[in-house]
Amino acid sequence: MSSDTAANATPDGTSPAAESTAAAAATPTPAAAPAAPVGANRRRGPFREGERVQLTDERGRMNTISLEAGGAFHTHRGFLNHDEIIGKPDGSVVVNNVGQQYQTLRPLLSDFVLSMPRGAAVVYPKDAGQIVTMADIFPGARVVEAGVGSGALSISLLRAVGDSGYLHSFERREEFADIARGNVETIFGGPHPAWQISLGDFQEEVLKSEAPGSVDRVVLDMLAPWECLDAVATVLAPGGVWINYVATVTQLSRTAEAIRADGRFTEPDAWESMVRGWHLEGLAVRPDHRMVAHTGFLLVTRRLADGVTGISVKRRPSKTEFDADDVNAWTPGAVGERAVSDKKLRRAARDAIAGTNVVDTPEVTN
């Protein structure tokens, strides 16, 4: 040790320089800020070209438009240039060429679902919210669903499982899958890392792709969910949740009786929800004249452990067999499912894909 170093050494023989080096090494390095979840940046910052924007005029009338550079929104009361909106912050008020004011906001998930391009009827937000909650869809969960329709429920499920989760969606019609893919990529700003979609019948394809007992939750939105009972029982883990969305009482009854007869699931629970808004204006506080009433039934059950037989709930005897008339009541036409033309499906797919063409700007930090 040199004389200078010895003179400045501490009682234990270490130099101040060595101590400072050791202290620096012991000081924790600030962790890098975690990347924002997929789609989060799309919900922040100024309006961008290609985004959907919700316009509300002075009389409360609402329109949803897709922003285009040089485009315009026309009504019988003048026109509003899209360039007046692009670059403005969310929640701005803009004025058209004759002085009509418009409030501009990004559509919420509920707004987006009800205005997005569709080929099949969507699962309403009131039902999607209950599916996420009552099926206990948690971050990181492994979930399978069928059918996809226009992707409304898929969006809610992807938000619930998060980037680290897993959602495998099955759809029989390629046109519906294209529409769903466009809508999902529009709201998340691109492909979601937790999502994959497959074409084919659920009860066949899920057994090819998912290992027995590997799935936490199963969500079915189809005409005949009881046909998938064996497939669900195979891939669903013990304690896992199976939730069904059906439109009619006969579908609800058939599914419940099939689950009870199988013995591998708990006693099913079923319900429906209705949402009634309220008019609020001064002392004129009353229920709205219109409401979102019956859209579908939800039926939920859970997988029992292998080799365990479920406990039968004691009840009065009733008819449990289904005749030909009952079966005919489950056809698409009988439940009010309107046929969708190929032309309309192609147009909806184009509109859904067009929503993915948003010009992203640098991330905005608060």
C-alpha positions as CSV (number, residue, x, y, z in Angstrom):
1,M,0.0,0.0,0.0
2,S,1.5,3.5,-0.9
3,S,2.0,6.1,1.8
4,D,-0.8,8.3,0.5
5,T,-3.2,5.3,0.4
6,A,-2.1,4.2,3.9
7,A,-2.6,7.7,5.3
8,N,-6.2,7.8,4.0
9,A,-7.0,4.2,4.9
10,T,-9.8,3.5,7.3
11,P,-9.2,1.5,10.6
12,D,-10.0,-1.8,8.9
13,G,-7.5,-1.1,6.2
14,T,-9.8,-0.3,3.3
15,S,-9.4,3.0,1.4
16,P,-12.2,5.6,1.0
17,A,-12.1,4.9,-2.8
18,A,-12.8,1.2,-2.2
19,E,-15.6,2.1,0.2
20,S,-17.3,4.4,-2.3
21,T,-17.0,1.7,-5.0
22,A,-18.6,-0.9,-2.7
23,A,-21.3,1.6,-1.7
24,A,-22.1,2.3,-5.4
25,A,-22.3,-1.4,-6.1
26,A,-24.7,-1.9,-3.1
27,T,-27.0,0.9,-4.3
28,P,-29.9,-0.6,-6.2
29,T,-30.2,0.5,-9.8
30,P,-33.5,2.1,-10.5
31,A,-35.7,-0.4,-12.4
32,A,-36.8,0.5,-15.9
33,A,-40.4,1.6,-16.2
34,P,-42.5,-1.4,-17.2
35,A,-43.9,-1.4,-20.6
36,A,-47.6,-0.2,-20.8
37,P,-50.1,-3.1,-21.3
38,V,-51.1,-3.7,-24.9
39,G,-53.6,-1.1,-26.0
40,A,-53.0,1.3,-23.1
41,N,-51.3,3.9,-25.2
42,R,-54.1,3.8,-27.7
43,R,-56.4,5.1,-25.0
44,R,-54.2,8.1,-24.2
45,G,-52.9,11.2,-25.8
46,P,-54.2,13.4,-28.7
47,F,-56.6,12.0,-31.3
48,R,-54.8,10.3,-34.2
49,E,-55.6,9.7,-37.8
50,G,-57.5,6.4,-38.2
51,E,-59.0,6.5,-34.6
52,R,-62.7,6.3,-33.9
53,V,-64.1,9.3,-32.2
54,Q,-67.5,9.8,-30.5
55,L,-69.2,13.1,-31.4
56,T,-72.0,14.5,-29.3
57,D,-73.9,17.6,-30.5
58,E,-75.7,20.2,-28.5
59,R,-78.9,18.1,-28.4
60,G,-77.2,15.0,-27.1
61,R,-77.2,13.2,-30.5
62,M,-74.2,10.9,-30.8
63,N,-72.2,9.8,-33.8
64,T,-69.1,7.7,-34.1
65,I,-66.6,8.5,-36.9
66,S,-63.2,7.3,-38.0
67,L,-60.8,10.2,-38.4
68,E,-59.2,10.7,-41.9
69,A,-56.8,13.5,-42.8
70,G,-58.8,15.8,-45.1
71,G,-62.1,14.0,-44.3
72,A,-65.3,15.7,-43.1
73,F,-68.4,14.8,-41.1
74,H,-71.6,16.0,-42.8
75,T,-75.0,16.6,-41.3
76,H,-78.0,18.8,-42.3
77,R,-76.4,21.4,-40.1
78,G,-73.1,21.8,-41.9
79,F,-69.9,19.9,-41.9
80,L,-67.0,19.3,-39.5
81,N,-63.5,18.8,-40.9
82,H,-61.6,15.8,-39.3
83,D,-58.5,18.0,-39.3
84,E,-60.2,20.1,-36.6
85,I,-60.1,17.0,-34.4
86,I,-56.8,15.3,-35.2
87,G,-54.2,16.4,-32.7
88,K,-56.7,17.7,-30.2
89,P,-56.8,16.2,-26.7
90,D,-59.5,13.8,-25.6
91,G,-62.5,15.6,-24.3
92,S,-62.2,18.7,-26.6
93,V,-65.1,20.7,-28.0
94,V,-64.9,21.6,-31.7
95,V,-67.1,23.8,-33.9
96,N,-68.2,23.0,-37.5
97,N,-68.5,25.5,-40.3
98,V,-71.8,27.0,-39.1
99,G,-71.0,27.2,-35.4
100,Q,-72.5,23.8,-34.3
101,Q,-70.5,22.5,-31.3
102,Y,-69.5,18.9,-30.8
103,Q,-68.0,17.2,-27.8
104,T,-65.3,14.8,-28.8
105,L,-64.4,11.7,-26.8
106,R,-62.8,8.4,-27.3
107,P,-65.5,5.7,-27.2
108,L,-65.5,3.6,-24.1
109,L,-65.4,-0.2,-24.4
110,S,-69.2,-0.2,-24.1
111,D,-69.6,2.4,-26.8
112,F,-67.1,0.7,-29.1
113,V,-68.8,-2.7,-28.8
114,L,-72.2,-1.2,-29.8
115,S,-70.9,0.7,-32.7
116,M,-68.2,-1.5,-34.1
117,P,-68.6,-3.4,-37.4
118,R,-70.4,-6.7,-36.9
119,G,-71.5,-9.8,-38.7
120,A,-73.2,-11.5,-35.8
121,A,-75.1,-10.0,-32.8
122,V,-72.7,-8.9,-30.1
123,V,-72.7,-9.8,-26.4
124,Y,-74.0,-6.7,-24.7
125,P,-71.7,-4.9,-22.2
126,K,-74.0,-5.8,-19.3
127,D,-73.6,-9.5,-20.1
128,A,-69.9,-9.3,-20.9
129,G,-69.2,-7.6,-17.5
130,Q,-71.1,-10.3,-15.6
131,I,-69.3,-13.1,-17.6
132,V,-65.9,-11.6,-16.6
133,T,-66.9,-11.3,-12.9
134,M,-69.1,-14.4,-12.4
135,A,-66.7,-16.6,-14.2
136,D,-63.8,-15.1,-12.2
137,I,-61.7,-14.3,-15.3
138,F,-58.4,-13.3,-13.6
139,P,-55.1,-11.8,-14.9
140,G,-52.9,-14.7,-16.3
141,A,-55.9,-17.1,-16.6
142,R,-56.0,-19.7,-19.4
143,V,-59.4,-19.2,-21.1
144,V,-61.1,-20.8,-24.1
145,E,-64.2,-19.4,-25.8
146,A,-66.6,-20.3,-28.6
147,G,-68.1,-18.8,-30.8
148,V,-66.4,-15.5,-31.4
149,G,-69.1,-13.7,-33.4
150,S,-67.9,-10.1,-33.9
151,G,-65.3,-10.2,-31.1
152,A,-67.1,-8.1,-28.4
153,L,-66.7,-10.7,-25.6
154,S,-63.2,-11.5,-26.8
155,I,-62.2,-7.9,-26.1
156,S,-63.5,-8.1,-22.5
157,L,-61.8,-11.4,-21.9
158,L,-58.5,-10.2,-23.2
159,R,-58.7,-7.1,-21.0
160,A,-59.3,-9.4,-18.0
161,V,-56.6,-12.0,-18.7
162,G,-54.0,-9.4,-19.6
163,D,-50.8,-9.6,-21.6
164,S,-49.5,-12.6,-19.6
165,G,-52.8,-14.6,-19.9
166,Y,-54.1,-16.8,-22.6
167,L,-57.3,-16.7,-24.6
168,H,-58.0,-19.3,-27.4
169,S,-61.1,-18.5,-29.4
170,F,-62.9,-20.9,-31.7
171,E,-65.1,-19.8,-34.5
172,R,-66.8,-21.9,-37.2
173,R,-67.2,-19.1,-39.8
174,E,-64.1,-17.5,-41.4
175,E,-66.0,-14.3,-42.1
176,F,-66.9,-13.8,-38.4
177,A,-63.3,-14.6,-37.5
178,D,-62.0,-11.8,-39.8
179,I,-64.4,-9.3,-38.4
180,A,-63.5,-10.2,-34.8
181,R,-59.8,-10.0,-35.6
182,G,-60.2,-6.5,-37.1
183,N,-62.2,-5.3,-34.1
184,V,-59.8,-6.7,-31.5
185,E,-56.8,-5.2,-33.3
186,T,-58.5,-1.9,-33.6
187,I,-59.1,-1.4,-29.9
188,F,-55.7,-2.8,-28.8
189,G,-53.7,-1.1,-31.6
190,G,-52.5,-4.4,-33.1
191,P,-52.5,-8.2,-32.4
192,H,-52.9,-9.1,-28.7
193,P,-50.1,-11.3,-27.4
194,A,-52.5,-13.4,-25.3
195,W,-54.9,-14.2,-28.1
196,Q,-55.2,-16.8,-30.8
197,I,-58.2,-17.7,-32.9
198,S,-58.9,-21.0,-34.6
199,L,-61.5,-22.1,-37.2
200,G,-63.6,-25.2,-36.6
201,D,-66.0,-26.9,-34.3
202,F,-65.1,-26.2,-30.7
203,Q,-65.7,-29.8,-29.4
204,E,-63.2,-31.2,-31.9
205,E,-60.6,-28.5,-32.2
206,V,-60.2,-27.7,-28.5
207,L,-59.1,-31.3,-27.8
208,K,-56.4,-31.0,-30.4
209,S,-54.9,-27.8,-29.0
210,E,-55.5,-27.9,-25.2
211,A,-54.1,-30.6,-22.9
212,P,-56.5,-32.3,-20.5
213,G,-57.0,-30.2,-17.3
214,S,-55.0,-27.3,-18.6
215,V,-57.8,-24.6,-19.0
216,D,-59.0,-22.4,-16.1
217,R,-62.2,-21.1,-17.7
218,V,-64.5,-22.0,-20.6
219,V,-66.9,-19.5,-22.1
220,L,-69.4,-20.7,-24.6
221,D,-71.8,-18.5,-26.7
222,M,-73.5,-21.0,-29.0
223,L,-76.8,-22.6,-29.9
224,A,-76.1,-26.0,-28.4
225,P,-73.5,-25.9,-25.6
226,W,-74.6,-29.3,-24.2
227,E,-72.9,-30.9,-27.3
228,C,-69.6,-29.7,-26.0
229,L,-70.0,-31.2,-22.5
230,D,-67.3,-34.0,-22.9
231,A,-64.8,-31.6,-24.5
232,V,-65.3,-29.1,-21.7
233,A,-65.0,-31.8,-19.0
234,T,-61.7,-32.9,-20.6
235,V,-59.8,-29.6,-20.9
236,L,-61.2,-27.8,-17.8
237,A,-59.1,-28.1,-14.7
238,P,-60.7,-29.3,-11.4
239,G,-62.4,-26.3,-9.8
240,G,-62.5,-24.5,-13.2
241,V,-65.5,-22.5,-14.3
242,W,-67.7,-23.1,-17.3
243,I,-70.1,-20.3,-18.2
244,N,-72.7,-20.4,-21.0
245,Y,-74.5,-17.6,-22.8
246,V,-77.8,-18.8,-24.4
247,A,-80.8,-16.9,-25.8
248,T,-83.8,-19.1,-25.0
249,V,-85.4,-20.9,-22.1
250,T,-85.3,-24.2,-24.0
251,Q,-81.5,-23.9,-24.5
252,L,-81.1,-23.0,-20.9
253,S,-83.1,-26.0,-19.7
254,R,-81.4,-28.5,-22.0
255,T,-77.9,-27.3,-21.0
256,A,-78.7,-27.4,-17.3
257,E,-80.2,-31.0,-17.5
258,A,-77.2,-32.2,-19.5
259,I,-74.8,-30.9,-16.9
260,R,-76.8,-32.5,-14.0
261,A,-77.0,-35.8,-15.8
262,D,-73.2,-35.8,-16.5
263,G,-72.2,-35.8,-12.9
264,R,-68.8,-34.1,-13.4
265,F,-69.9,-30.6,-12.6
266,T,-71.5,-28.7,-9.7
267,E,-75.2,-27.8,-9.6
268,P,-75.6,-25.1,-12.4
269,D,-76.8,-21.6,-11.5
270,A,-78.6,-19.4,-14.1
271,W,-79.8,-15.8,-14.3
272,E,-80.5,-12.9,-16.6
273,S,-79.9,-9.2,-16.1
274,M,-81.9,-6.2,-17.2
275,V,-80.6,-2.6,-17.2
276,R,-82.9,0.4,-16.9
277,G,-81.5,3.9,-17.2
278,W,-82.9,6.9,-15.4
279,H,-83.9,10.4,-16.7
280,L,-82.2,13.1,-14.6
281,E,-83.3,16.7,-15.2
282,G,-83.9,18.9,-12.2
283,L,-86.8,17.4,-10.2
284,A,-87.9,15.3,-13.2
285,V,-86.2,12.1,-12.0
286,R,-87.9,9.0,-13.4
287,P,-87.1,5.7,-15.1
288,D,-86.3,6.0,-18.8
289,H,-89.1,4.8,-21.2
290,R,-86.7,2.4,-22.8
291,M,-84.4,-0.2,-21.3
292,V,-82.0,-3.0,-22.2
293,A,-84.1,-6.0,-21.2
294,H,-83.6,-9.6,-22.1
295,T,-80.5,-10.3,-24.2
296,G,-79.6,-13.8,-23.0
297,F,-79.3,-16.1,-20.0
298,L,-76.1,-16.9,-18.2
299,L,-75.5,-20.4,-16.8
300,V,-72.5,-21.2,-14.7
301,T,-71.1,-24.4,-13.3
302,R,-67.7,-25.7,-12.0
303,R,-65.6,-28.8,-12.8
304,L,-65.4,-31.4,-10.0
305,A,-62.2,-33.4,-9.4
306,D,-61.8,-36.6,-11.4
307,G,-63.6,-39.6,-9.9
308,V,-65.9,-37.4,-7.8
309,T,-69.7,-37.5,-8.4
310,G,-71.6,-34.3,-7.8
311,I,-74.2,-33.9,-5.1
312,S,-77.7,-34.0,-6.5
313,V,-80.0,-31.3,-5.2
314,K,-83.3,-32.7,-4.0
315,R,-86.2,-31.3,-6.1
316,R,-89.7,-32.3,-7.1
317,P,-89.9,-34.5,-10.2
318,S,-90.5,-32.8,-13.5
319,K,-90.3,-33.5,-17.2
320,T,-86.6,-33.7,-18.3
321,E,-86.9,-35.4,-21.7
322,F,-87.0,-33.3,-24.9
323,D,-89.1,-34.2,-27.8
324,A,-88.8,-33.3,-31.5
325,D,-90.7,-30.0,-31.0
326,D,-88.3,-29.0,-28.3
327,V,-85.3,-29.7,-30.5
328,N,-86.8,-27.7,-33.4
329,A,-87.0,-24.7,-31.1
330,W,-83.2,-24.5,-31.0
331,T,-82.6,-23.9,-34.7
332,P,-81.2,-20.5,-35.7
333,G,-84.4,-19.4,-37.3
334,A,-86.5,-20.4,-34.3
335,V,-84.4,-18.4,-31.9
336,G,-84.6,-15.3,-34.1
337,E,-81.1,-15.4,-35.5
338,R,-81.3,-13.6,-38.8
339,A,-79.3,-14.8,-41.7
340,V,-76.4,-12.4,-42.7
341,S,-75.6,-12.1,-46.4
342,D,-72.1,-12.7,-47.6
343,K,-72.0,-9.1,-49.0
344,K,-72.7,-7.7,-45.6
345,L,-70.1,-9.9,-43.9
346,R,-67.4,-8.8,-46.4
347,R,-68.3,-5.1,-45.8
348,A,-68.2,-5.5,-42.1
349,A,-64.8,-7.2,-42.3
350,R,-63.4,-4.3,-44.4
351,D,-64.7,-1.8,-41.9
352,A,-63.3,-3.7,-39.0
353,I,-59.8,-4.0,-40.6
354,A,-59.9,-0.3,-41.5
355,G,-60.0,0.5,-37.8
356,T,-56.5,-0.9,-37.4
357,N,-55.0,1.8,-39.6
358,V,-54.3,4.3,-36.8
359,V,-51.2,6.5,-37.2
360,D,-49.5,6.2,-33.8
361,T,-47.7,9.1,-32.2
362,P,-44.9,8.9,-29.6
363,E,-46.0,7.7,-26.3
364,V,-47.5,10.4,-24.1
365,T,-46.4,10.5,-20.4
366,N,-48.2,12.4,-17.7
